[in-house]
Amino acid sequence: MEASGKLTYLKYSPDVKLSPFLICYYFFEGYFDVERLIQSPPTGYAAIIFNFIDAYEVCSGIDTGFTNSPRAVLVGQQTKNYRLKLKGHIQQIGMVFKPTAIATLFDYSLKEVVDKRVALEMVIGGTASELLYDRLKNELRTEYRLGFLHAFLSEAMEGYEKRINVSDLAADIILKNNGTITIEQLLDELCVSRRYLERKFTEKVGLTPKQYCRIVRMAHISNIVAHHEEIDWQDLVYKGGFHDQNHFIKDFKALNTLSPSKYHQEHSELIRLLNSKKKS
């Protein structure tokens, strides 16, 4: 099934002040005459997404069916491939956060939001959520929308230092190593016990460090598989630190529900479409 008309995906980097917490802002807009199903792997990041115009449906890795996503939503850590069902005019602006950022900025643990999406009002309150959503929806200029989000996050930074702990350092190390670091190496670098690190990390991120390493490692590999036409599978097995190809395929399917080759095949069409729209 083809998306018709305009399809836009743009990423914007945060300024230096917000870079310890934010990976990027993004804008997505698409016109879908027919329903399109998109599968996405776990990324290792949390997100806050604002959806305007037509609604869309989502099915996480633990759901049995599709449900409408809230128009302003917090997306927690995903442990399995999730699916989006898009139809009509979809327009979104979102913020992609580092794994501990939601807990650090908003004092809101992601422990109960693993493989879930919750309305943003659960995090910042109904009035604040409604006000921010309305401002973003009514302002069509991207630079002003980004300004609203910057002001929102800057205000949330007040007092964040009190919520920084070893989990923030651990998450940064895991990301810098693309998940290919052992827990023993992590413990040695941080000089803490396994129990202490697991407790602090799970409180903020919702996952144990070992679970998170696995997701980050596979997210990095999934991104390579999705965005390249030619794949050196043996090189991925080696660089990913897998014992053999069977181990690699098993872990890939556990998070993506598809084999690496099938995942590559299903994502190549969408990636080519996005790239062609960027060039046009």
Salt bridges, closest charged atoms under 4 A:
ASP15 OD2 - HIS150 ND1 3.47
GLU29 OE1 - LYS6 NZ 3.98
GLU29 OE2 - HIS89 NE2 2.59
GLU130 OE2 - ARG71 NH2 2.48
GLU139 OE2 - ARG141 NE 2.85
ASP168 OD1 - LYS204 NZ 2.70
GLU184 OE2 - ARG194 NH2 2.70
GLU203 OE2 - ARG199 NH1 3.80
ASP235 OD2 - LYS239 NZ 3.30
ASP251 OD2 - ARG217 NH2 3.60
ASP251 OD2 - HIS247 NE2 3.58
GLU266 OE2 - LYS262 NZ 3.70
GLU269 OE2 - ARG36 NH2 3.79
